Amino acid sequence: MNKLKILGGMVVHEIKLLLRSKWLLNFTLLFLAMAALFYFYGLQSVENDPKEVVYGLESMGTEIDTGTVDPSYFGLDVIEVEENKETAESAGYSRAIAMLMNLSLWLIPVICLILGSNSIITDKEGGGLSLYRTYHMPFTYYVLSKFIALCVSLLASLGVSYGVFGIIVSLTGQGAQGTYFQTFLWLNVFLVIVFSALSLFIGSISTTRMQGLSFALIAWSFLVFVYEFIVFSVVDFVSYGQKLTGMLLFILMNPIESLRVWSIEKLNAEYIFGPEYLLIHEWGQSGMLTNYLIVSIIAMIVMALSVSTVVMKKRG
């Protein structure tokens, strides 16, 4: 109980420091602008240009011309279509939605990496970390307090920004828009949580602000731009039977790519991947894709926090 009290006090102290930062205010305004763009530009584009997606044989029709030959000769039976059965689904995906999704996938990671790494580097340069060492407290508390404070501050900023437009969506009573808005919000929440953890690793290995900024930009560039080229190069050497499994495994190893695939599936737009990746649609319908995503994110968070703690101990 005493340990939780100490950790809670450290978290409150870190949150107060973050609230004084001008970075957090600027990020709140940025989140507000992104939410406004998604509501006024993204959702309106889906409403003005809706797409219906049909999977399976329903998209090919039910009538097959066999000429004068009895259809039973070919093993074909009469297909009775239920009148009230819906075979088409609405896809909440458009060029505007894709652009805004990429905007979140590009901006939020670099925001978290810069803010989180700076929180540790500031302690190193200002003597706060040296003071912490004199208390002989475990570095696990220090890393956890930083992580929790970052998540709480950024999620609160995100909640204020998106909450305004979320209320508007709920008042309009349009269920489809609410589902799309919720998917977009969860995308940002997952990005904040996983990259807050990764930012602490960057802060633990950096000694100056400039070095931390450089490492943050390198990590961001690698995950956003370079990673996919490496994946496509490596998959070429994988046997044909293992290409699909290997590709999906590589996707889960990168939070940006895994969240992109998860969001597209939630918007019912798996058709953009092509028929080879119908497995993604099956995983989405069964809930396995969400489970794989959560497991991969938890693994990344635990690994990042554990390595950060080890690095802080060794350098201490």
Backbone bond lengths (Angstrom), bond angles and torsions (degrees), N, CA, C in turn:
res aa  C-N    CA-C-N  psi(-1)  N-CA   C-N-CA  omega(-1)  CA-C   N-CA-C  phi
1 M - - - 1.471 - - 1.514 110.80 -
2 N 1.352 114.99 -39.81 1.459 119.84 179.38 1.519 110.77 -65.96
3 K 1.348 116.33 -35.61 1.461 120.09 179.01 1.523 111.09 -65.69
4 L 1.334 116.19 -41.82 1.463 119.65 178.12 1.523 111.11 -64.71
5 K 1.320 116.45 -36.26 1.466 120.30 178.41 1.523 110.81 -65.00
6 I 1.328 116.10 -41.61 1.471 119.98 178.40 1.530 110.31 -65.08
7 L 1.336 115.98 -44.85 1.459 119.96 179.10 1.525 111.08 -62.71
8 G 1.338 116.79 -40.96 1.464 120.09 178.20 1.516 111.96 -62.64
9 G 1.330 117.14 -40.23 1.460 120.30 177.53 1.519 112.18 -64.22
10 M 1.327 116.51 -38.61 1.460 120.22 178.32 1.526 110.95 -67.18
11 V 1.339 116.35 -38.95 1.464 120.17 178.62 1.524 110.52 -63.37
12 V 1.329 116.93 -44.90 1.471 120.86 179.45 1.527 110.51 -60.67
13 H 1.336 116.24 -40.87 1.469 120.04 178.78 1.527 111.30 -63.43
14 E 1.318 116.91 -42.61 1.470 120.81 179.87 1.532 110.92 -65.95
15 I 1.335 116.97 -38.95 1.469 120.05 179.08 1.524 110.41 -63.92
16 K 1.335 116.72 -40.22 1.470 119.72 178.18 1.525 111.23 -61.81
17 L 1.333 116.16 -39.79 1.468 119.75 178.30 1.526 111.09 -64.96
18 L 1.323 116.37 -40.61 1.465 119.76 -179.76 1.527 111.65 -68.34
19 L 1.332 116.35 -35.46 1.464 119.53 -179.70 1.529 111.95 -66.39
20 R 1.332 116.20 -25.72 1.461 119.91 177.59 1.529 112.29 -78.97
21 S 1.320 115.58 -13.87 1.467 119.57 -176.53 1.527 110.97 -76.95
22 K 1.314 115.71 137.49 1.461 120.65 176.26 1.529 111.37 -72.31
23 W 1.339 115.88 -20.85 1.461 119.44 178.18 1.523 110.69 -58.84
24 L 1.343 116.12 -44.14 1.461 119.98 -175.65 1.522 111.18 -65.34
25 L 1.320 117.77 -38.84 1.468 120.95 177.46 1.521 110.46 -64.29
26 N 1.314 116.55 -43.20 1.465 119.86 178.90 1.524 111.54 -63.96
27 F 1.338 116.45 -38.07 1.459 119.67 179.14 1.523 111.17 -68.85
28 T 1.327 117.03 -34.31 1.462 120.05 176.58 1.524 110.78 -62.65
29 L 1.306 116.63 -43.30 1.466 120.53 177.41 1.528 110.89 -64.72
30 L 1.328 116.21 -37.27 1.462 119.65 178.06 1.527 110.82 -66.21
31 F 1.337 117.08 -43.75 1.465 120.55 177.24 1.529 110.89 -61.11
32 L 1.322 116.34 -38.02 1.467 120.59 178.99 1.525 110.43 -63.58
33 A 1.321 116.41 -41.40 1.464 120.49 178.47 1.526 111.07 -66.47
34 M 1.335 117.02 -39.55 1.462 120.38 179.38 1.529 111.25 -66.62
35 A 1.347 116.69 -39.11 1.462 120.06 177.84 1.520 110.98 -65.28
36 A 1.338 116.23 -39.67 1.466 120.29 178.97 1.525 110.58 -65.16
37 L 1.327 117.37 -41.53 1.460 120.73 178.08 1.524 111.11 -62.58
38 F 1.337 115.80 -41.83 1.460 118.83 -179.10 1.526 110.96 -65.34
39 Y 1.331 116.45 -38.73 1.467 119.07 -177.54 1.524 111.77 -74.30
40 F 1.332 116.96 -48.65 1.458 120.22 -172.92 1.529 113.10 -84.28
41 Y 1.333 116.84 -22.53 1.462 120.04 -175.73 1.525 111.67 -112.40
42 G 1.340 116.51 -49.25 1.456 119.60 -176.78 1.513 113.42 -70.11
43 L 1.333 117.64 -54.55 1.462 120.63 -178.19 1.520 112.33 -65.27
44 Q 1.319 116.96 -35.11 1.461 119.19 178.74 1.524 111.41 -67.39
45 S 1.328 117.29 -33.34 1.460 120.13 179.05 1.522 110.82 -67.02
46 V 1.343 116.94 -36.76 1.460 120.37 177.82 1.524 110.30 -68.67
47 E 1.330 116.63 -40.13 1.460 120.66 -179.07 1.524 111.41 -67.36
48 N 1.330 116.81 -37.07 1.465 120.18 -178.19 1.518 112.56 -78.48
49 D 1.323 117.08 -26.21 1.470 120.47 -178.08 1.522 109.72 -133.82
50 P 1.343 117.88 67.85 1.471 120.52 -178.54 1.519 111.50 -68.72
51 K 1.327 115.52 148.98 1.462 121.36 178.93 1.526 108.41 -124.32
52 E 1.332 115.22 132.65 1.452 120.23 175.18 1.521 108.89 -104.03
53 V 1.324 115.28 130.98 1.456 120.77 -176.43 1.519 108.37 -116.83
54 V 1.325 116.50 132.17 1.463 122.36 179.06 1.516 108.13 -122.31
55 Y 1.319 116.32 129.75 1.458 121.29 179.61 1.524 110.09 -107.04
56 G 1.320 117.22 151.14 1.456 121.88 173.49 1.511 113.06 81.83
57 L 1.323 115.51 -158.06 1.462 122.15 -175.05 1.512 112.46 -72.75
58 E 1.364 117.12 -16.10 1.452 118.74 -179.38 1.516 111.83 -60.48
59 S 1.332 115.79 -30.06 1.461 119.37 -178.94 1.527 112.30 -75.45
60 M 1.349 117.88 -13.20 1.457 121.32 -177.44 1.533 112.88 -98.27
61 G 1.359 115.66 -8.34 1.460 118.61 -178.36 1.518 110.67 92.20
62 T 1.321 116.80 171.46 1.461 120.97 -175.69 1.519 112.99 -116.33
63 E 1.317 118.61 -2.26 1.461 121.24 -178.10 1.521 110.52 -102.47
64 I 1.324 116.56 124.45 1.463 122.46 179.19 1.524 107.99 -120.42
65 D 1.303 115.79 124.63 1.461 121.07 -177.60 1.525 109.56 -81.48
66 T 1.350 116.45 116.10 1.471 120.87 178.07 1.522 111.77 -110.89
67 G 1.327 115.67 12.51 1.453 119.52 179.55 1.515 111.42 70.33
68 T 1.374 116.43 -135.41 1.469 121.32 -178.96 1.516 112.74 -93.22
69 V 1.360 116.28 1.00 1.460 120.61 -177.77 1.519 109.68 -85.37
70 D 1.325 115.10 141.74 1.460 120.70 177.79 1.531 109.30 -61.51
71 P 1.353 119.55 127.10 1.470 121.68 -179.00 1.522 113.31 -57.80
72 S 1.328 117.27 -28.02 1.471 119.40 -179.16 1.520 111.32 -65.39
73 Y 1.343 117.56 -21.25 1.463 121.45 178.32 1.530 110.04 -63.02
74 F 1.323 115.64 -33.11 1.464 120.93 179.92 1.528 111.94 -91.00
75 G 1.325 116.44 4.17 1.455 119.15 -177.72 1.506 112.39 79.37
76 L 1.328 117.05 20.04 1.458 121.13 -178.31 1.520 109.73 -100.10
77 D 1.314 115.82 132.57 1.451 121.97 175.51 1.520 108.97 -109.48
78 V 1.323 114.69 162.44 1.465 119.38 178.01 1.515 109.27 -68.69
79 I 1.338 116.45 130.68 1.462 122.56 -179.89 1.511 109.02 -97.99
80 E 1.303 115.71 118.23 1.446 120.16 178.46 1.534 108.80 -96.93
81 V 1.307 115.79 122.67 1.460 121.54 -178.27 1.516 109.20 -95.66
82 E 1.316 116.39 127.58 1.456 119.85 176.68 1.518 109.25 -69.07
83 E 1.305 115.26 132.82 1.466 119.53 -174.94 1.518 112.05 -66.33
84 N 1.325 117.38 -36.19 1.464 120.14 -174.62 1.522 112.91 -96.21
85 K 1.333 115.52 5.00 1.461 118.23 -178.29 1.515 110.42 -80.60
86 E 1.340 115.28 127.37 1.460 120.46 179.70 1.513 108.92 -91.62
87 T 1.320 115.92 116.99 1.469 120.05 179.90 1.517 111.67 -101.45
88 A 1.300 116.77 -8.33 1.465 120.36 -179.24 1.515 109.69 -112.25
89 E 1.312 115.30 147.04 1.453 122.03 177.68 1.517 108.85 -124.82
90 S 1.317 114.76 157.09 1.462 120.29 -179.21 1.522 109.57 -90.59
91 A 1.314 116.08 131.52 1.465 121.51 179.20 1.520 109.57 -100.48
92 G 1.324 116.39 118.50 1.460 120.28 179.26 1.510 111.09 -89.55
93 Y 1.314 116.73 55.77 1.462 120.89 -175.00 1.513 108.55 -137.67
94 S 1.313 115.29 129.99 1.453 121.64 179.42 1.515 108.34 -146.92
95 R 1.307 115.74 178.23 1.468 118.89 179.03 1.518 110.81 -63.57
96 A 1.335 116.88 -36.52 1.466 120.53 179.11 1.527 110.80 -67.16
97 I 1.339 116.50 -43.07 1.465 120.33 178.60 1.524 110.13 -62.86
98 A 1.325 117.16 -42.34 1.464 120.97 179.15 1.526 111.03 -61.64
99 M 1.317 116.82 -41.96 1.463 120.84 179.75 1.521 111.08 -64.80
100 L 1.340 117.37 -43.87 1.457 120.98 -179.36 1.521 111.57 -69.81
101 M 1.339 116.69 -33.19 1.460 119.90 176.07 1.524 110.56 -65.11
102 N 1.322 116.57 -43.92 1.463 119.85 177.09 1.520 111.33 -63.84
103 L 1.327 116.54 -33.46 1.468 120.19 178.11 1.528 110.15 -61.43
104 S 1.323 116.95 -43.47 1.467 120.68 177.64 1.525 110.95 -67.31
105 L 1.326 116.43 -42.70 1.459 120.41 -178.31 1.522 112.31 -66.86
106 W 1.307 117.75 -21.92 1.467 121.48 178.60 1.528 112.63 -93.63
107 L 1.332 117.58 -41.18 1.466 120.71 -171.94 1.528 113.17 -82.96
108 I 1.332 117.36 -47.85 1.464 119.84 -173.65 1.533 112.32 -62.04
109 P 1.338 120.44 -42.18 1.465 118.85 177.30 1.526 113.55 -58.64
110 V 1.314 117.58 -45.29 1.467 118.95 -178.39 1.525 111.04 -68.94
111 I 1.339 117.64 -31.67 1.460 120.94 175.50 1.523 110.44 -62.62
112 C 1.330 116.65 -48.55 1.464 120.91 -179.18 1.527 111.69 -65.58
113 L 1.325 116.59 -40.70 1.466 119.95 -179.12 1.520 111.55 -63.94
114 I 1.307 117.68 -41.82 1.469 121.09 -179.41 1.520 110.92 -69.74
115 L 1.338 117.16 -47.76 1.465 120.53 -176.87 1.522 111.25 -66.37
116 G 1.332 117.73 -43.04 1.456 120.36 -178.35 1.517 113.42 -69.23
117 S 1.317 117.13 -43.24 1.468 119.42 179.25 1.523 111.24 -66.01
118 N 1.326 117.25 -36.95 1.461 120.48 179.01 1.522 112.22 -65.61
119 S 1.347 117.23 -30.85 1.466 119.18 -179.23 1.521 111.51 -64.52
120 I 1.343 117.59 -35.36 1.466 120.53 177.62 1.525 111.03 -80.93
121 I 1.327 116.72 -41.37 1.469 119.96 -178.67 1.521 110.54 -64.13
122 T 1.319 117.99 -34.88 1.468 121.06 176.96 1.526 110.64 -61.88
123 D 1.332 117.48 -40.81 1.464 120.48 176.63 1.519 111.51 -64.98
124 K 1.333 116.59 -36.44 1.461 119.51 179.12 1.527 111.41 -67.12
125 E 1.319 116.58 -44.79 1.460 120.33 -177.70 1.525 112.60 -76.19
126 G 1.339 116.89 -32.43 1.469 120.19 -177.14 1.510 114.40 -89.36
127 G 1.314 117.98 -4.60 1.462 120.92 179.13 1.512 114.14 89.69
128 G 1.311 118.24 0.12 1.459 120.78 179.89 1.521 112.72 -64.13
129 L 1.335 116.89 -36.83 1.450 120.44 179.60 1.529 111.18 -70.81
130 S 1.326 116.89 -37.90 1.469 120.34 176.98 1.525 110.72 -63.40
131 L 1.326 115.77 -38.64 1.466 119.94 177.38 1.527 110.59 -65.59
132 Y 1.316 116.94 -38.34 1.457 120.54 -179.72 1.529 110.96 -64.18
133 R 1.327 116.90 -35.48 1.464 120.00 -179.42 1.524 111.78 -64.53
134 T 1.322 117.44 -29.67 1.466 120.18 -178.40 1.526 112.29 -68.62
135 Y 1.337 117.59 -20.01 1.461 120.40 178.91 1.529 112.61 -82.59
136 H 1.340 116.59 -7.21 1.468 122.26 179.87 1.532 111.60 55.68
137 M 1.312 115.43 39.81 1.458 121.82 177.11 1.526 109.01 -92.13
138 P 1.313 117.67 147.72 1.475 119.66 178.66 1.521 111.24 -64.96
139 F 1.319 115.62 142.66 1.466 120.02 -179.59 1.525 111.89 -70.38
140 T 1.320 116.56 -13.89 1.469 119.34 176.03 1.528 110.12 -60.84
141 Y 1.348 116.75 -40.60 1.459 120.60 177.88 1.519 111.22 -63.02
142 Y 1.330 114.70 -41.23 1.465 119.39 -177.91 1.529 110.69 -63.56
143 V 1.334 116.64 -47.10 1.465 120.90 -178.50 1.525 110.61 -67.17
144 L 1.336 117.86 -43.65 1.453 120.73 -179.80 1.529 111.95 -63.90
145 S 1.332 116.39 -40.11 1.469 119.37 179.40 1.526 111.00 -63.83
146 K 1.318 116.64 -39.74 1.466 120.43 177.00 1.524 110.79 -63.79
147 F 1.334 116.02 -45.11 1.460 120.52 -177.67 1.528 111.31 -64.27
148 I 1.325 116.86 -48.21 1.468 120.48 -178.73 1.521 110.93 -63.66
149 A 1.335 117.03 -41.93 1.464 120.31 -179.72 1.525 111.46 -64.75
150 L 1.332 116.57 -40.57 1.461 120.07 177.52 1.518 111.36 -62.31
151 C 1.332 115.99 -47.18 1.469 119.92 -178.85 1.524 111.17 -63.01
152 V 1.330 116.70 -45.38 1.466 120.24 -178.36 1.528 110.69 -63.23
153 S 1.321 117.29 -44.55 1.464 120.65 -177.41 1.523 111.79 -66.08
154 L 1.337 116.46 -48.67 1.464 119.83 -177.77 1.530 111.91 -70.34
155 L 1.330 116.97 -36.88 1.463 118.89 178.15 1.521 111.27 -69.41
156 A 1.336 116.99 -34.30 1.461 119.57 175.26 1.522 110.63 -65.56
157 S 1.329 115.93 -42.10 1.461 120.29 176.28 1.513 111.13 -62.09
158 L 1.328 115.68 -41.79 1.464 121.01 178.35 1.525 110.98 -65.82
159 G 1.336 116.11 -41.39 1.452 120.40 -179.04 1.514 112.98 -64.76
160 V 1.332 116.68 -39.96 1.469 120.10 178.29 1.523 110.41 -64.25
161 S 1.321 116.25 -43.09 1.463 120.29 -176.40 1.518 112.06 -68.65
162 Y 1.338 115.96 -50.82 1.463 119.97 -177.17 1.528 112.54 -80.15
163 G 1.338 116.05 -21.13 1.455 118.94 179.80 1.512 113.02 -63.74
164 V 1.335 116.48 -35.74 1.465 120.52 -179.94 1.523 110.35 -60.07
165 F 1.315 116.28 -48.78 1.463 120.15 -177.83 1.524 111.38 -78.99
166 G 1.345 117.08 -23.72 1.452 119.63 174.26 1.520 111.58 -65.68
167 I 1.328 116.41 -36.85 1.464 120.45 176.65 1.525 110.19 -65.17
168 I 1.327 116.10 -39.73 1.470 119.69 179.54 1.524 110.23 -63.61
169 V 1.337 116.48 -42.61 1.466 120.54 179.80 1.527 110.49 -63.40
170 S 1.341 116.82 -42.16 1.461 119.89 -179.48 1.522 111.66 -67.28
171 L 1.330 117.53 -33.98 1.460 120.42 -179.91 1.528 111.96 -72.21
172 T 1.332 116.71 -30.66 1.460 119.33 178.94 1.522 111.65 -71.52
173 G 1.342 116.37 -20.94 1.456 119.99 175.58 1.503 115.10 73.73
174 Q 1.330 118.76 20.80 1.461 122.02 179.37 1.527 109.01 -95.74
175 G 1.340 115.63 106.69 1.459 120.93 -174.17 1.510 113.76 -61.80
176 A 1.339 117.09 -41.00 1.468 120.40 -177.74 1.522 110.61 -63.03
177 Q 1.335 116.84 -45.45 1.454 120.37 179.25 1.524 110.79 -61.87
178 G 1.337 116.00 -39.24 1.458 119.09 178.26 1.509 112.36 -62.25
179 T 1.331 117.54 -38.66 1.465 121.62 178.36 1.516 111.21 -66.03
180 Y 1.330 117.22 -43.04 1.462 120.66 179.06 1.527 110.60 -65.52
181 F 1.333 115.87 -41.99 1.464 120.18 -179.77 1.527 110.64 -64.80
182 Q 1.331 116.70 -39.84 1.453 120.95 178.48 1.517 111.64 -64.80
183 T 1.330 117.17 -40.90 1.465 121.05 177.08 1.520 111.10 -60.99
184 F 1.322 116.04 -44.07 1.464 120.78 -179.56 1.529 110.56 -64.83
185 L 1.342 116.57 -38.78 1.465 120.68 179.18 1.523 111.02 -65.83
186 W 1.348 117.31 -44.73 1.458 120.24 178.94 1.522 111.59 -64.72
187 L 1.321 117.37 -33.24 1.461 120.72 175.11 1.525 110.44 -57.78
188 N 1.329 116.42 -46.52 1.466 120.67 -179.74 1.527 111.99 -68.29
189 V 1.332 116.80 -36.25 1.467 120.35 179.06 1.524 110.54 -63.54
190 F 1.325 116.92 -47.05 1.466 120.55 178.62 1.529 111.28 -61.40
191 L 1.320 116.67 -40.06 1.465 119.97 179.40 1.529 110.98 -63.09
192 V 1.319 117.26 -42.88 1.462 121.38 179.99 1.522 110.80 -61.84
193 I 1.320 117.09 -45.51 1.466 120.52 -175.07 1.529 111.63 -66.88
194 V 1.321 117.13 -48.96 1.462 119.08 -175.11 1.523 111.76 -71.23
195 F 1.323 118.42 -37.48 1.463 119.11 -178.07 1.526 112.29 -82.09
196 S 1.315 118.29 -17.50 1.463 119.62 170.19 1.526 110.18 -65.66
197 A 1.340 115.93 -38.67 1.462 119.93 177.32 1.533 110.98 -68.42
198 L 1.327 116.73 -44.02 1.466 119.87 179.97 1.526 111.62 -64.83
199 S 1.323 117.29 -30.63 1.468 120.54 -179.35 1.526 111.29 -66.10
200 L 1.331 117.19 -31.89 1.467 120.19 -179.91 1.525 110.99 -69.39
201 F 1.324 116.68 -33.41 1.463 119.40 175.46 1.528 110.53 -64.04
202 I 1.327 116.31 -42.53 1.463 120.09 178.25 1.526 110.64 -64.05
203 G 1.336 116.42 -41.03 1.458 119.65 178.11 1.509 112.79 -65.30
204 S 1.345 117.56 -33.19 1.459 120.94 -178.33 1.519 112.63 -70.91
205 I 1.328 117.79 -29.57 1.474 120.16 -178.35 1.524 112.13 -95.76
206 S 1.322 118.09 -3.56 1.461 121.81 -178.18 1.525 110.13 -100.02
207 T 1.324 115.26 148.70 1.467 120.27 -179.74 1.520 112.47 -112.87
208 T 1.317 118.17 -24.34 1.465 121.46 179.41 1.526 109.59 -129.74
209 R 1.333 116.02 164.42 1.460 120.51 179.43 1.525 111.56 -62.78
210 M 1.313 116.36 -41.61 1.457 119.94 -179.48 1.522 111.29 -65.08
211 Q 1.329 116.22 -39.85 1.461 119.50 177.50 1.522 110.74 -65.98
212 G 1.322 117.26 -41.23 1.459 120.71 177.88 1.518 112.03 -63.29
213 L 1.335 116.66 -41.48 1.465 120.62 177.98 1.527 110.71 -64.29
214 S 1.324 116.29 -39.55 1.470 120.14 179.21 1.519 111.05 -64.98
215 F 1.342 117.28 -46.01 1.461 120.78 179.43 1.531 110.72 -63.88
216 A 1.337 116.53 -38.70 1.474 120.02 179.81 1.522 110.81 -63.34
217 L 1.325 116.63 -43.28 1.468 120.16 -179.81 1.528 111.42 -69.72
218 I 1.335 116.84 -34.76 1.469 119.64 177.18 1.528 110.55 -65.62
219 A 1.341 116.43 -46.72 1.466 120.01 179.16 1.524 111.06 -62.64
220 W 1.323 116.31 -41.72 1.467 120.61 179.47 1.527 111.26 -64.09
221 S 1.322 117.08 -44.97 1.465 120.90 179.96 1.521 111.32 -63.88
222 F 1.333 116.16 -39.06 1.463 119.40 -179.53 1.521 111.04 -65.66
223 L 1.336 118.24 -47.94 1.459 121.58 -176.69 1.522 112.59 -70.34
224 V 1.328 117.43 -34.11 1.464 120.77 -175.00 1.519 111.94 -85.35
225 F 1.332 117.65 -42.06 1.459 120.35 -170.35 1.527 113.94 -113.70
226 V 1.338 117.80 -45.99 1.464 121.26 -170.35 1.525 111.84 -79.37
227 Y 1.309 117.27 -34.69 1.467 121.58 -171.76 1.524 112.60 -56.81
228 E 1.311 117.68 -44.44 1.463 119.69 -175.53 1.523 111.94 -65.48
229 F 1.333 118.08 -32.77 1.460 120.19 177.17 1.525 110.81 -67.90
230 I 1.336 116.54 -38.19 1.461 120.68 177.54 1.521 110.52 -64.80
231 V 1.339 116.26 -42.23 1.466 120.76 -179.47 1.523 110.60 -60.66
232 F 1.331 117.16 -48.59 1.459 120.47 -178.80 1.531 111.38 -63.06
233 S 1.329 116.91 -31.86 1.467 120.04 178.44 1.517 111.23 -72.46
234 V 1.337 116.96 -39.77 1.459 120.72 -177.88 1.523 111.13 -73.50
235 V 1.329 117.22 -38.56 1.465 120.90 -177.04 1.519 111.60 -63.58
236 D 1.322 117.26 -26.52 1.466 120.24 178.44 1.523 112.22 -61.33
237 F 1.339 116.85 -25.19 1.455 120.77 -178.87 1.524 112.55 -92.01
238 V 1.330 116.81 -3.09 1.465 121.48 179.19 1.520 108.99 -86.60
239 S 1.332 117.03 143.06 1.457 121.20 179.67 1.525 110.20 -60.62
240 Y 1.327 115.19 153.57 1.461 120.24 -173.69 1.530 112.00 -59.00
241 G 1.306 117.04 -39.27 1.461 120.20 -177.62 1.517 113.72 -67.93
242 Q 1.346 116.97 -20.22 1.458 121.11 -177.84 1.527 112.93 -107.18
243 K 1.336 117.02 3.42 1.465 119.44 -175.28 1.526 112.04 -63.21
244 L 1.349 116.66 -45.30 1.456 119.85 -177.68 1.525 111.26 -63.87
245 T 1.336 116.75 -47.13 1.464 120.61 178.96 1.522 111.08 -62.71
246 G 1.342 116.22 -42.50 1.456 119.86 179.05 1.518 112.93 -63.66
247 M 1.344 116.21 -40.97 1.458 120.63 179.07 1.530 111.00 -62.37
248 L 1.327 116.69 -46.51 1.467 120.36 -179.69 1.518 111.36 -65.90
249 L 1.329 117.79 -34.45 1.461 120.67 177.48 1.522 110.65 -66.28
250 F 1.327 117.09 -42.91 1.459 120.61 177.39 1.531 110.84 -63.58
251 I 1.311 116.91 -36.55 1.475 120.40 178.34 1.520 110.67 -62.76
252 L 1.331 117.41 -43.03 1.465 121.05 -179.08 1.518 112.46 -68.78
253 M 1.316 117.68 -19.81 1.462 121.00 179.37 1.520 112.78 -79.53
254 N 1.321 117.06 -12.44 1.464 121.99 178.66 1.529 108.00 -117.14
255 P 1.338 119.01 115.24 1.473 119.84 -176.32 1.518 113.28 -61.41
256 I 1.320 117.96 -31.53 1.463 119.82 -179.43 1.523 110.53 -68.22
257 E 1.324 116.77 -45.89 1.461 120.12 -179.32 1.524 111.63 -69.71
258 S 1.325 117.70 -40.59 1.465 120.26 -179.92 1.525 111.07 -65.38
259 L 1.326 117.49 -39.50 1.462 120.40 178.33 1.524 111.39 -71.17
260 R 1.308 117.15 -31.30 1.468 119.98 176.07 1.536 110.22 -64.55
261 V 1.344 115.76 -47.46 1.468 119.83 179.60 1.525 110.84 -64.08
262 W 1.330 116.71 -42.33 1.463 120.84 -179.94 1.533 111.34 -61.93
263 S 1.330 116.96 -43.06 1.464 120.94 -179.26 1.522 111.15 -65.76
264 I 1.327 117.21 -41.67 1.464 120.78 179.62 1.525 110.10 -64.25
265 E 1.334 117.00 -38.20 1.464 119.55 177.73 1.526 110.75 -65.87
266 K 1.333 117.29 -40.34 1.457 120.81 179.74 1.523 111.70 -66.71
267 L 1.324 116.81 -25.88 1.466 120.95 176.77 1.525 111.56 -87.79
268 N 1.346 115.99 7.32 1.465 122.24 178.17 1.526 112.23 58.40
269 A 1.320 115.18 44.70 1.467 119.83 -178.22 1.523 111.32 -125.34
270 E 1.351 117.12 33.72 1.465 119.73 -179.64 1.515 112.83 -63.95
271 Y 1.335 116.40 -15.99 1.466 119.51 -178.02 1.517 112.56 -61.07
272 I 1.346 117.43 -20.57 1.460 119.38 -178.91 1.530 111.27 -71.01
273 F 1.354 117.91 -17.82 1.458 120.88 179.17 1.524 111.83 -81.11
274 G 1.325 117.04 -17.88 1.457 120.57 -177.94 1.515 111.51 94.94
275 P 1.344 116.46 166.19 1.476 120.79 -176.65 1.521 113.50 -65.18
276 E 1.326 118.58 -21.63 1.455 120.36 -179.18 1.516 111.86 -65.16
277 Y 1.337 116.61 -24.17 1.455 120.58 -175.68 1.527 111.77 -109.53
278 L 1.341 115.95 33.81 1.458 120.51 174.98 1.524 110.84 -62.35
279 L 1.355 116.51 -20.68 1.456 121.09 177.85 1.525 111.06 -59.50
280 I 1.333 117.46 -32.42 1.461 120.86 178.60 1.523 110.37 -63.11
281 H 1.335 116.33 -40.11 1.470 120.40 177.43 1.528 110.29 -64.07
282 E 1.319 117.19 -40.91 1.462 120.67 179.51 1.524 110.69 -65.45
283 W 1.330 117.32 -43.05 1.456 120.70 176.80 1.521 111.39 -62.10
284 G 1.334 116.26 -40.16 1.459 119.73 179.73 1.511 112.34 -64.50
285 Q 1.351 116.92 -41.28 1.451 120.66 -179.60 1.526 111.67 -67.00
286 S 1.321 117.28 -34.84 1.467 121.11 -179.07 1.524 113.25 -87.06
287 G 1.338 117.48 -10.20 1.464 120.87 -178.91 1.509 113.85 87.84
288 M 1.323 117.46 -1.30 1.457 120.18 -177.99 1.525 112.06 -67.42
289 L 1.330 117.48 -33.86 1.457 119.91 -178.77 1.524 110.71 -62.96
290 T 1.326 117.38 -42.90 1.468 120.91 177.44 1.520 110.89 -63.63
291 N 1.335 116.63 -40.37 1.462 120.27 178.71 1.523 111.54 -63.89
292 Y 1.338 116.87 -44.40 1.466 120.34 177.41 1.528 110.77 -61.37
293 L 1.327 116.27 -40.72 1.461 120.23 180.00 1.521 110.94 -62.76
294 I 1.326 117.38 -47.45 1.467 121.12 -178.11 1.526 110.77 -63.84
295 V 1.330 116.83 -41.89 1.473 120.13 178.96 1.524 110.72 -62.67
296 S 1.331 117.54 -43.66 1.468 120.35 -179.73 1.519 111.44 -65.34
297 I 1.341 117.38 -39.29 1.463 120.89 179.37 1.523 110.97 -66.73
298 I 1.340 117.03 -43.41 1.461 120.15 178.49 1.527 110.55 -61.98
299 A 1.334 116.69 -40.95 1.468 120.47 178.85 1.532 110.93 -62.21
300 M 1.338 116.88 -42.39 1.464 120.20 178.49 1.520 111.58 -64.41
301 I 1.328 117.52 -41.25 1.460 121.32 -179.31 1.523 110.70 -64.65
302 V 1.331 116.56 -47.62 1.467 120.67 -179.73 1.519 110.56 -62.00
303 M 1.322 117.29 -42.43 1.462 120.91 179.90 1.526 111.24 -65.10
304 A 1.343 116.68 -44.62 1.463 119.96 -178.66 1.521 111.41 -64.42
305 L 1.334 118.25 -43.90 1.466 121.54 -179.67 1.524 111.01 -68.21
306 S 1.330 117.21 -38.50 1.470 120.49 -179.95 1.522 111.05 -66.41
307 V 1.325 116.77 -46.58 1.464 120.20 179.49 1.527 110.44 -64.61
308 S 1.328 117.61 -39.45 1.465 121.08 178.35 1.521 110.99 -61.01
309 T 1.321 116.68 -41.61 1.462 120.82 178.97 1.519 111.45 -64.09
310 V 1.331 116.36 -43.69 1.468 120.81 179.53 1.528 110.81 -62.88
311 V 1.331 116.63 -43.30 1.464 121.12 -179.94 1.529 110.45 -63.51
312 M 1.323 116.84 -42.97 1.463 120.08 179.58 1.515 111.64 -63.34
313 K 1.326 117.60 -38.55 1.465 121.19 178.66 1.516 110.53 -65.41
314 K 1.330 117.68 -46.81 1.465 121.17 -177.07 1.521 111.44 -65.41
315 R 1.321 116.27 -41.38 1.461 119.16 -178.87 1.517 111.35 -77.15
316 G 1.341 116.37 -15.69 1.468 118.59 177.07 1.511 112.28 -75.20
